Amino acid sequence: MRPVFSSWRGRWSRVALLSGVCLGAPLLASCKRGSSSQEASAGASVYDIPAITEALWSRGYLMEGWVDEGWSERELKPPGPARLRMDKMGGWMLRKKGLQGEFGGLALRYRAPADFGDFLEVRLETEGETIFPRVKVNASHVARRDGDQVQLFIPLEQLNPKQAEFSSVVLRAYKNVGTDWVEIEELGLTAPGGMTPALDTASPSQESQASAAPSGAVVEPMDLAYDNGLLPGWEDRGWAEHELESASPAKLRLHKFGGWSLSKRELGTDYGGLTLRYRAPKSFGDFLEVRLDSDGETLFHRVRVSDAHVVARDGDWTQVFIPMSELNPRKEAFTQLVLRAYKPVGEDWVEISQLGLARLADRATPPPPPRPPPAVAQTASPPRPTPSYPAPSPVPTPAPAATGGGARPGFGNAKGPRVVVDCTAPGHSISPLIYGIAFSNLRELKESHQWELGATARRWGGNASSRYNWKIGNVWNTANDWYFRNVVLGTRPDYTADSFLQANLQHGLQSALTVPLIGWVAKDATSTSFPRSLFGPQQKMDPDVPEAGNGLTSSGEALPPPEPTQTSVEAPPSFIHEWVRSLREKDKKRGRSVQMYILDNEPMLWNTTHRDVHPEPVTYDELLERTIAYGSAVRKADPDAVIAGPAEWGWTNYFHSAADLAPGGNKKDIKAHGNLALLPWYLKKLREHEQQTGTRILDVVDVHFYPQGKGMGMEERGATDADTSARRIRSVRALWDPSYEDESWIEDTVELIPRLKRWIAEYYPKRGISIGEYNFGATTHMSGGLAQAEALGRFAEQGITSAFMFTYPPRNSPAFWAFRAFRNFDGQGGRFLDHYVPSRFDKPADARTTSLFASRDDSGEHMVSVALNLDADTARTTQVEFKGCGNVESVRVFGYRGGPAGFSENRTFLTSGNSVQLVLPPWSMSVLDLKLAR
C-alpha cells in the first residue's frame, strides 16, 4: 500500500520530536502560552513557537554533542545563564558534528542592557564552503517579552533558505555595544513551523507551575523511601528530632534549620523527580528545601519548595513534585534524599506521609495501588510464600488545589483489564527475521544507529533496486522517485551490494537481497531517461542536474518513453544467475551472505515507477513468466536459496494485475484467468510448476503493507492530531484482525496475514509469509512508536517468516524504542524470547486499547512480555496471570512513555503467585522480564 511520495533522496530525516515535551526553560514560549502581567496590560503581542527539538544551551548546561567555539569573553557556570561580553563585535559559536534534522527555526531567550537596542546577528555555518545569510534580529523575531527577558524566533527559511547542511550556530553583535554582560537562558533549534498567536495568557507564576506539573499529569511513584513507614532498602540518616512509627506519617521538628536524610545504595538516575506529601503549620509558610546527596564530592542543587511544585492539596496536606531537571540536571549518581528548613520555623511537628522518587505520568495515570501486607514481592526481593490479598481499593480523587490558575495533575483510578498468558495453550517458534529493517543508501554511511536498535535482518530493496547493475557494482536508476536518473547509489563511490552484505555479516544481521526481474539495469552513473536535450523543458527538472526531467509535459501529460537503451542494458535471467553464483563463490570464504532472495520490487507498478523501460502494465502471465524464468536462475545458482515474491505493493494488486487496473483495462485480465484473484492464481501456478518440473521457485509469499488513511504519512512524516494518531495505531489491526474494517478508501476487512494464510493453505501449502515493506508514519511521535511496537508483537503472534520496516526509525525516536522493547529493553541485551505464548483478555473490549505479547525460552523458566497501552488518555492497572507457567520468582519491569532516554526500570508493581499487577500509563510500552518456578 505504497504512499504516493518517496523518500529516496533522504531529505526528510529529522531529529526526534517529542510530542508535548519541550527542552527549554520553564518560561520558554514553545512550551507555554502566556506573558507577564505587565506585558498583557500593555497589549504586547504574544506568540507561541514550535517546540525545541535540538537544544544547544539549556538550564546552565551545554547540551550533549555541542562544542563551545565562541570567541567572546564568557562565563558558562551552571545552573545560571551563559554570560557573554559582546563588545568589539564579540560573539559565540556552538558546533555539533553530524547534525541532522528538519527544523523550523532558532529559538533564543536572552537578556541584554536596554541601551544596546537591536544589536544581535544570527547565522549558521558549515565546515564546507556554503555561505549562509546573516540575519539581524529585529522586532519581527520577538515572540514575547517577560520583564527584561526576550524570547526570539528566527525562521530557518531566513537562516538557511537553500536548506544546506550546517554544523554551527553563531551569535554576534553587528554593532558596537558596551561591556555589560548579555545573558543567554535558552538556545535551540525547533520543530518545523513558525510563530503563531498565543491562545491565552498567564502569569509567570502560573507558567512556572505548569512547568513543574504539566496539564493532566499525575505523580507516579518509582522508588518510595517512606510511605507511612520506612520502606525496605532505605536507611534513616536524619539529624532533626523525629519519630517514625509503623503505618503512620513521620514526625519531624525542623526548628533550628533541622532536616531529614534517607539513604539507599545503587539508585539509578532516570527518575522524573522527587515526590513529597507533608503537613505543616500554616504559620511556617514556604520553608522547605530539598536536595540530593551522595557519598562523593558532587554538589547538588538546593531547591526551595514553592507553589510552583504543588500538585495537589487535600485539606491541610500538600503533595509536591520537584523535577530532576532542578535537583539533578546532569544526572549525577546519588544515594540520599535530603530535606530541611531553609529559614527559622517553630518547634511544631512537620508530618511526612510519603517521600521518594517518582515521575510525572500524563493525564489520568493514577497513583500505584496501595501496598498489601508484607507478603508482596518487589524487584530484587527474595522469593516469598504466595500471599492472598484483595484487589486494591479505589483511591479517592482529591480536588485540585486552588492556587490562582494553572492546570494541575489529576488523580483518579485507572481502568483495570485482566489478561491471561496461557502456557498450556499451543505456541510456536518466533522467526528472528521479523525484526527487519531496510537499507537506506544515502544514510548508510552517515549514521550508525541502524546497528543499535536491535534489528536482526536488513533488506536491499526499493524502487531503484529493480535497476541495479551488479557488474558495474555501484549504480542503479532512481526511476520516477527522482527524475529517472542513473546514479551512484551510495554516498561513497565504492559502495556496492557487496558492501551492504559485508556490513550485515560484520554486525551479525541476516540479509534479504532484491534481484531484478524487470530485464533492464543502469548502464552507467550519468544517463537520464528524459533529458532536456531530447524532450525539452518539462514539468519539473532536477535542481541538481538541470538536464534531467521528470518525463511530464508542463501540463502534466506523460511524455512517450525513450528506448530503454537510453539509460539501461539488458539483464536477462542469465545476468541474475551469474550474480547469485558469484555471491556463492565469495561465501566460501565469508559464510552465507544472503538468507533470502526477493524477486524484484512491486512489479504491478512498473508501468508508472519504471515507465521509461517498462511502459506497459504487467499482466498475470508476464508476472508468472518472469517469476519462473528468474526464480529458476536463482535456484540453479543457489539450490538452498530461500526465494520470496512477488513483493507486491498493496491492496489492489493482491487481487488484480496492473493490466486490470490500467485505463481501459476493465479487469479483463482477472476474467481471462477464471476470476481468481492475482495472488491465489500466482500461488496455484507456481505449485503446478513445481509438481510438473520438480523445481521449487517460491518459498515465501512477500507483500508490502502501507496504511492508506488520510494523514498516515511515511517515516517521520504524518499528521499527529488526536484523530490521526488513534487511526494510525488502529491501522495495525488490518494486519491481523478479521473484524477490523479498514478506515481508508479500502473500506474492507483487510486481515492481511490471515488472508494470506488461507490462500497459501489452499493454493500452495507450506509457504512462509513476509511483509517486505511497511511503515505507519510519524516515527518520531508516540503514535508511530506504538504502531511499530504493536506490529512487531503481531508479527510474533502470527508466526510469519519475516518483516522489514521501510526504512528504519531515527535514533532514540519512539519507533526506535519500539524495536528496543523487543530487542534490547534494558540496554544489556534483554529481549523478547524465541517461543510465542498465547494470551487473552478477560474482556474482549480491553484488547482494543491494551495489547500484551508473551514469549518464553526453551526451559520455560524465563519469560518476557511486552505490554502496550494504546489509549492516549487513560492509565490501566493491569493484572497479568501466567497460567500454567509457574509462580513468579522475580520480575523486572521497564517502561517507556516517549522521549529520547528510552526505557527505565519501574519498581512500582505487585506480584502474587503466578500474577503480576502493574500500572500501564497512557500511550506507553512496558516490558516484564520474569523468572518463574515451574
N, C-alpha and C positions, 0 to 999 in steps of 0.2 A: 504494500500500500504506500507507494512512494510519494512523498510530498512533491510539489511542483518545482521546488527550488533545490539547489545543490550546494554543497559546502566544499567543492573540490579545491577552491583557492585557499581554504583555511582562513578566510578573513573574518570569520565570526567568532573566533576564540575570544573569551573574555574572562576576567577574574571572577571568581565565585561571588555572586551577590546574595547576601543573607537576607531573606525576607523578614522585614520588620526589625532588623538588627543594625545598629549603626556603630561605627568605630570611632565616634567622636566624643567631645566633652559633653557634660550634661546639658549645656545650652546650645549645642550645635544645631543649626537650623534644619539640617537634613533629618534630624530625629524628632524635633519638637516643633510645634506650631505656636508661635507666641512672640511677644515683645515685652519690653519693660513698660510699666505703667506710664512713665514719662513719655515714652515713645508713642504709646497709644493715644495719650491725651493730645499729643502734638499732631496726630494724624499722619504719622510717617508710614510709608508703605512697608509692608512686611511680606516676605516671600519665603516659601519653602524651597529647598533644593534637594536633589537626589541624595540618597544615602552614600556615604563614603565606602568604597569597596577596596581601596588600596591606600591605607593610611601611611603617611610618611613620618609625621610627628604627632604624638598624642599623649596627653596627660604627663608631660615631662619626659617622655622617652622617645628615642629614635626607634622606629619600627624595624622588625627583623628584615634583613636583606638590604636595608638602605644605608648608604655610607655618606658621612658628612664630609663634603669637599668645599665648604664655604670659605670665603676669604676675609670676611669682616671679623673684627673683634667680637667675640660672642661668649656667652655663658650658657651651658646646657646642664642644668642641675635639677634632677628630679626632686620633688614632683612638680616643680614650677614650670612656667613657660620658657621657651627658648628666648634669650635676650640678645639682641643684635645692635651694634653701633653701625649705622648706615651712612655716617658722614663720609665725605670723599668718595661718593658714588659706591659705597660698600654694598655687599650682598651676601647671599647664602645659596649654596648649591647642594642638592641631595641627589645621589645617584644609586641606581639599582640595576644590576645586570639581569638580562633575561626577562625584562618587564613585559608582560603580556596583558591584554585586556581591551575591552571596548568601553570607553569612558565617556561621560557626559561633559565633564569639566574639572576644574581645580577648585577645591573649597579651601578657604583660608580665613581663620579667625585671629585677629590681631588687635593690638593697642599701640597707638603712637601719639606723641605730643600733638596737640591741636594745631600748633603753629607750623607743623610740617605740611599741612594741606594735602593735596594729591601729590604723591611722590613715588609710589610703588610701580615697578615694571616687572612683569612676569613673562617667562619664556620657557620653552622646552629645549633640550639639547640631545644630541646623539653622538656616539663615537665615530660615526661616519661623516659624510660631507654635507648632509642636509642642513639647510639654514631655516630656522623656524621664526615666525613673526614675533616681534617684541610687543607685548600688549601693555599699554599704560592703563593702570587701574583708575577708573573714574566712578561717578555716581551710578552709572548703569550696571555696575557689577555688585553693588551693595544689596545684599539680601535682607539685612536687618542691622539695627544698632541696639546695643544694650549698654547704656551708660557710655563709657569711653571705649568700649569694645565694638569692633566692626566685623560682621560676617560677610565675606566676599564669595562670589561665584564667577569664575571666568570660564565661559564655554569653550570646549575643546575645538569647536569649529573656528574660533578665533586663534587659539594657540597652535592648532595643527590642522589647517584646512585641507591638506593633502593626505591626511591620515597616514603619515610616515611613522616608521618605528622610532621610538625615543627611549632614552635611558636616564635622563636627568631632568630635574625641575629647578629653575633658577629664579630667585627673587633678588631685586636690586633697587637702589634708589636711582631714578633717572635725572634727579636734580640735586643740588647741594642742600643738605639738611644739617641740623645740629648734631651734637654728640650724645644727646639723650638716648636712652635705650628704646628700641622697638621690641615689643613682646609678641611672640607668636605662640598662640594657645594650641591651635589645631591646623594641620595641613594635610591634605589628602586628595586623591582622585576619586571622583564619584561615579556612580552608576549612570548609564545613559539617561538623558533627559535634561531639562533646563529648569529655570526658576518658575514657580507657579505661585499665585497669590495665596497667602495663608488663609485657611478657612475660619480660623478664630484666633484669639489672643489669650495669653495667660500671663500671670506674674512670674518673675524669676523663681520665686519660692515654689510655685506650682510646677515649674519646669524641672526644678531640682527633685521634687517629689516624684515626678514621672520618671526621672532617670533612675531613681532607686527602686521603684516598683512600677514597671510598665503596665499599661492598661490591660486589665483582665488577667494579671499574673497572680499566682499563689506561691507560697513558700513550701517547698518540698524538701523535707529533711533528707540528708545524705549520711551523716555520721554525727549523731547527737552525743554530746558529752553528759548532759544532765537532762532528764525527763521525769520530774518528780522522783528523782533518785539518780545517783551516780551510775552510769552505765559501764558494762564490762570493758576493760582495756584503758579506761581513763583514770588518772590519778589526781587527787585533790592536793594542790600546792598553794592554796590561798593564804594570805597573810592577815586579812582583816578578821575580826571576831565573827564566827559564823557557826550555824547549826545545820547539820544535814540529817534529816530523819527520813526513813523509808516512806515511799508513797506520799510525799508532801514536798512543797517548794523548799528550796534552800533559803536560809535567812542570813543576811549579812548586815553588819554595821559598817558603813562606809565613811564615817566621820574621820577626820584627820587623814584625808586622802587615802582611805582604805581601799582594798581591792581583793580580787579573787583570781586564781590561775588554775586552769585544768590542763593536764598534760597527757599526751599519748604518743607512743612511738610509731614510726612507719606511717605517718599520714601522707596522703598524696597532695597534689597541688591543683587538681582540676575540680575545685569546688566553685559554686556560684557566689557564696558569701557566708556570712555568719548570721544565724538567727537567734533572737533573744526575746523571751517573754518574761516581763517583770512587772512588779507593782511597787511603787514608792510614794512617799508622802507628796502631796501636791506642792507643798512649800519648797521642795527641792528644786523644782523647775527642771531645766536641762542641766544635767550634772555628770552623765556617764561618758567615759572614754573607753574605747575598745581598741585592742591591737592584737597582733600575733607575736609570738616569740619563738626562739629556737635555742638550742644549747651552744650554738656557734656565736659568731660575731655579727651576724646580719642585724641591721636596724630596720624595723618595720614601721610603717606609718601609724601614728596615733590618730584615731578617728573619733571625733566628738559626735555623739548620737544626738540627732535633732529631728524635727518634724519631717524632714526630707526622707528619713529612714523608716518612718512609721508605716506599717502595712495594715494594721487593724487595732482597734480598741474595743474592749469588752468590759464595760463597767470601768473599774479603776485598774484593769490590766492592760498593758500595752505590748503589742508584738512589733518588733523592729527587724529589719533586714539590712545588713551592711555589706555592700558588694565587695568581692575580692579585688575589683578594679581600684577600690580605695584602700583596702587593707594590704593587698599584696600584688600590685600591678605587674611586678616582674616574675611572679610565680616562683619565689624563693621557697626552699624547703623550710617547714616549720613544725614545731612539736607542741606548742602551747596556745591556748586561748586565754587572753588576759582582759579583765575589765576592772575599772577603778573610777573613783570620783575625781574629776579634774578641778573641783573647787570645794571649799569647805561646805559641809552639809551637817545636819543634825545627827543624833545618835539613834534615831528610829530605825527599825528594821527595813531593809530592802529585800523583797522576796523575788526569787527567780524560779519559775516552774520549768523553763526549758532554755537550754543553751547548747549550741552546737553548730555544725557545718551543714549548709543547705544550698539549694539553688532555687531560682525563680522558675516556676512552670507556667506556661501560657494558659490563659483563660481559666477554665474551670477545674484544673487539676486539684484534687483535694489533698489535705494532709494525709500521710500514710495511716493505715488503721492502727488503733491503739495496741500496744504490746500486750500479748496474752501472758499468762503465768510463765515462770522461768523455763518451762519445757520447750520454748521456741528456740530453734537453732538459727544463728546468724552466720554470715560468711566467716570462715576461718574458725568456727566453733567446732568442738569435737562432737561426734555422733551422740544423740541423746535418745532416751526412750520416746516412743511415739506418744505425743500428747493428744488430748482430746479437749477441744475448746470450741465455743460457738463462734459464728461469724462475727466480725467486728460490728459493733453497734453504730448507728448513724452518728455523724459528727455534726453538732448544731452549727448553724450558719450565723456568725455574728454580723451585726450591721457594720457597714463601712464607717470608718472614722470621719467625723465631720470636721475637717481641718481647713476649710476655705477653698476647696476646689482640688482638681487633680484626681484622675481615676485611681482607684485602689485595687489591690489584688482581691479576687473573690475567694471565698471559702465555700465549700459545699461537697457533696458526695459524688463520687464517680459511679457510673453505672457499672454493674458487675457481671460480666459474662463468665461462664464456666466452660472450659474446653478440656476434652479428654484426649490424651495422647495414648493410643492403643497399641501396646507392644504385642498383644495377642492377635491382632489383625495382620493379614499378609502385607508385607512391604516389598521393597525392591532396591536393587543397587542404583546408585546415582552416578550418571556419567560425568567424569571430570570435565568434559568438553562443553558443559552448559554455561560455564563462566567465561565465555569467549568474548573477544573484542575484535575490532577491525584495525588494520594498518592504515595510518594517515600519512601520506607521502610527504607533505610539507611540514608536518610536526615531528616526524620520526627522529630526526637528529637534533631537534631543538629542545625536546622535552625528555624527561626520564620517568615521570610518574606512571606511564603506561606499564612499567615493570613493578610498580609499588601497590597497585590496587588489588592484587590477588588474582588477576586473570590467569587462566590455565591454558588458553589457546588464542591464537591470532589468525585472522583471515586476511588473505591477499585477495582483494576483490574491488567491487565498484565498477562504474561505467567504463573508466579508462582501461581497466584490466582486460576488457574484451579485445583491445587493440595492442596488447603488449607484445613486443618483439624480443623474445628471449635471446636470439642470436646477437643482436646489437647489444642487448642487455639493459640499457638504461633509458629506453624511450617507449612511449605509448602515445595514444591520441586522446585528447580530452573530450572529444565528441561535443554534443551540444551543451555540456556543462560549462565549457569555456572556449567558444569560437572555433571548434573543430580543429584544434592545433596539435601538431606533433611537438612533443616537448620532452626535455629531460625530466624523468619522473620524480627525482628527489631534489633535495637542496644541495646535494653534492654530486658531481658528475659520475663518480664511480659507484653510486648506489644502484643495486640491481635486485632482482628477485632472490638471487643467492645471498645477498646481504641480509635481506629480510629473514630467510631461512636460518642463516647462521646466527643472527641475533636471537632468534627464538631458541635455538639449541643452547646458546650460551646462558640464557635466562631460565632454561628448564620449561619452556612453553611448547605446546604442540602447534602444528601449522596446518592450516587449510589453504590450499592453493587453487585459485581460479585459472582454468586453462581456456583459451579462446576457442569458440566454435564458429564464430561469425565468418571466418575464411579470409580475413584481411587484417594485417597488423601494420603498425607505423614503419615507414621505410627509412626515416631519418629523424632528426630532432628539430627541424625547422619548417617543414611544409605545412600548409594550411589548406583546407578544402575550399573555402570561399574567399580567395584573395581579391583585394580591391582591383588589382591589375586585370583580372579576368571578369569580375562581376560588378565592378564599380562600387560606389558608396552604398552602404547597407543600413538597415535599421539601427544596428549597433556595431561599432568597431572596437577591437581590443585596445584599451587605453595604453597597454604596454607595447603592443605590436600593431600599429595602425593599418598594416596591410591585411590583417585577419578580420573577416566579418563574421556575423552570426548566421548568414545564409538566408536572411529575410529582407525583402524589399522595404523601402521606407514606409509602405502602407501595411507591412506585416505579412505579406504573402511569401510562401516558401519559394526560393529560387530552385530551378532544376539542378539536381546534384551533378557534380563533375564525374568523370571516370574515377573509379576507386584508386587507380594508379597515381592520381594527383597527390595522394598522401601515403599510399599503402602498397604493400607487396602481398602476394597470395600466401595464405597459411593453411594448407590442406591438412588432413589427418596425419600425414607423414611428418609434417612440421612439429606437431604435438608429440607424436611417438618419439621422435628424436630428442625432444626436450626432456620428456619423462625418463628416457633411457639414460640421458646424460646425468640427470639428478641421481638416479640409482647407482651410477658408476661412482659419483662423488660420495654417496652414502657408505660405500665400502670402507671409507676411512673415518667418516664423521658420525656414522649411525643414521638410521632413517630420519629424513628431514621433513617428509610430507606425510601427515597422518590422514589427510582427506583431500581428494581432488574434486573440485567443483566445476561442473560443465557450464562454463560461461556465466553471464550475469544478465538476468531479465530479458530473455530473447523476444518476448512479446512486446517489448518497447524499442527494439532495434530500428523500426521504421521511423521513429522520431529521434531517439537518442543518437543513433548512428546512421541517420538517413543519407549521409554522404557516401557510404559504401553499401548500405542495405536499405534502399528506399521502399521496397515492397514489404507489406506486412507479413509476418511469419504465419504459416498455416499449421494445422495439426500435422500434416505429413512431413513438412520440412523440419519441424522440431524433432520428430521421431527419427528421420533420416540422419540428421546431423548428430543426434544423441548416439545412435548406433555406430555411425562411422567414427566419430571422435572418441566415444567411450571405448570402442574396441581397440583403438590405437593406444589408449591409456592402459587398458587391461593387458594388452600384449607386451607392453614395455614394463609393466609392474603388475604381475599376476596377483599379488597380495593387496593391491590397492583397495582403499575404500573410496567409492565414487558416489558423488551426490549430484542431484539435479532435480528439476530443471531451473532452479533459482529464480522462480517467477516472482514478479514484483508485488502482487496483491490480489484483492478480492475478485475483480472481474476476470483476471487471467487464471484463476483457479478453475474457472468454468469455460472460458471462451478463448479462442485464438485471437491474435491481432487482426487477422483477416475477417473474423466475425464482427469485430467492433469498428473496423475502418469505415469511412464514409462509403455507403453503398453496399457494405458487407452483408447487412440484413441477416446475420447469423446463419449464413448459408453453409459455413464450414462445419458447425456442430450438427446441422441437419444432415450433411453428407456423411457423418460418422455416427449415425444411429442415435442422434440426440444425447449422446453420452458426454458428460462434462469433460473438459480437456484433461485434467489430472487423472481421473479414473481411466480414461482411454489410454493415456500415456503409460500408466502402470500395467494395464491389461496387455498392451502390445509388447512391452519390454519383457513381461513374463512369458508371452508366447515366443518371443525371440530366444530366450534362454532355453525354453523347452525344445525348440526346434534346432538350435545350434550348440547348446551346451555352454554358451558364453554368457556369463552374468555381466550385464552392463551397469546396473544400478544397485547400490547398497542402501542409500539414504535418500529419502524424499526431502528436497530442500526448497523452502519457500520463504518469502520475505513478508514482514508484517509491520505496517505503519498505521497508527490510529488516524482516522480521516476527519475527525470532528474539527470544527472551526476553532482556531487558536491553539491547536495542539503543538505545532512547531516542530523543530528538529534540533537536536543537540542543545546548545544553550538557549536557542530561540524558543518562543512560545509564550502565550499570554499566561498571567499568573493571578488573574482575578479569581474570586471565590468560586464562581460557577465553572470556569475552565479548569481550575485546579482540581475540583471534585470530579469533573468528567475525565480528566487525564488519568486519575487514579482508577476510576471505574472502567476505563477503556481496556485495562489489563484483562478484564473478565472476558473480553472477546476471544482471548486465547484458549479458554477452558470451560466457560460456564454455558451450558445449553439453554439456560433460562434468560440469558442476557441478550437483549436486542440492541444492536449497535446504534449509538446515538448520533450517527452521521448520515450522509446520503445513502449509506448501505441499507439502513433500516431493516436489518435481518439478524437472525441469530447466527453469528459467525462460528462460534465454538470451534475454532480452527484446529486445535490439536485433537479433540475427539473426532472431528470430521475426517481429518487425515488418517486417524487410526482405523476408522470404519472403511475408508477407501482402500487402505493397504490390506486390511484383513480380507476384503472381498476380491481385490484385483491382483495383488502381488504380496502375499504374506511375508512376514519376517523382514520387512524393510524398516530401517530406522527413520527418525524424523529430525530434521534440522531447521531451526529458524535462522536462516543465513544472514538476515539483516533485520534489525528492529530498533526503534528509538521512540521514546514517549515525549521528547522535548523538555524544555525548562530544566535542564540537568543541574543548574545552579540554584534551583528553587526546591523547597522541601517536597512539593507535589511531584516533581520529576524524580527526586530521590526515592520517594515511597513507591512510585510506579515501577521504578527499576528493581527495588527490593522485592516487591510483590511478584514481578515477572520471574526473577531468579528462583523464588520459592515455588512458583507454579511449574517452572521447568523441572525442578527436582521432583515435585509431586507427580507430574505427568509422565516421568520416566523417559523423556526424549533423549536423543543422542547428542545433540549439540545446539548451541545458540551463540550468536555473535552480535553483540551490540555494535551499532554503527554510529560513530567510530569508537571513541572512548571518552569518559567524562573529564572535565577539568579537575586539576589537583584540588583535593580537600573540599570538593563540592558535595552536596547531598547524594548525588548519584555515585560519586567516588566512594563515599562511605557505605552506600548500599552494597557495593561489591565487598567492601571490607567486613560488613556484617556476616557474610558467608565465608570469607576467605582469610581474614586476619583481624578479628574483632578486638583482640587485646594487645595488638602490636607485637606479639610473641609467637605468631603462627596459629593461634586458636582459630578453628574453622568449623564450618558445617561438615558433618562426618559423611561416611560413604554409603550408608544404608538408610533409605527413607522409611519413616514410621508414620502411618496414617494418624490423623487427628480429626476430631469433630466437635462442634459446639453444641451444647445442650439445646440452645435456641437458634434455629437457622438464621433468624434475623440478625443475630450478633455477627455472623460471618460476613455481613455486608460492610461492617465498619472495623472489624478486627480480623487479623489473619494470624495463624500460628503454623509454622513448619518445623517438623521434628526430624532428627537424624540420630543414628547410633553407630558405634564402632562394631567390629566383629564380635567382641566379647559381650556386648550388650550392657557393659558396666559404665560406659561413658556415653552421654547423650548431649547433644547441642540442639537447642531450639531457637528459632528466630520469631519473635512476636512483633506485629505491626499494628499500631493504632492508626487507622486511616481517616479518623474523624478529626476535623480541624478544630473542634470546639470542646470536646468532652473527653476527660480522662476516664480511664476504665480500670477499676480494681478487678483484676482477672485471677480466677482460680484455675490453675493448671494441674490436672490429675494425670499421673503417669500410670495408666492401668496395665498391670501385668509386667511392669518394667522393674519392679523392686522399690525399696524405700530409698528416699533421698538421703545420702550420707553427707554430701557437701554440694554447695551451689555457688557459682559466681554469676552476678548479673551485671551486664554492661548496657548502657543506654546512649542513644543519640537523638537529639532533637533539633538539629540544624547547627550551622556554623562550621568553621574550618578545623576546630580542635579534635573532632571525631568522638569516638566512644570513650565514656568514662565509667568507672565501676560504680555501681549503685548498691549500697548496703541496706537499703530500706525494703525488706521483703520478709515474708514469713514462710516457714517450712513446717510440715506436719506429715509424718509418714511418707506417703507417696505423692504428696501435693506440695505445690509452691503457690503462694499468693503474692502478687505484686501489683503496683500501680503502673499502668501504661499511660504516660502523658499524652495529650493531644498531638497528633502528627508526629509520631515517634517510632523508632526502631529499638527493640530490646533483644538482647541475646542472653539466654540461660545456658550456662555451662555446668553440667551436673555429673556427679559421680553417684552411682547407685549400688545398693547391696541387693543382689538377686537371690 
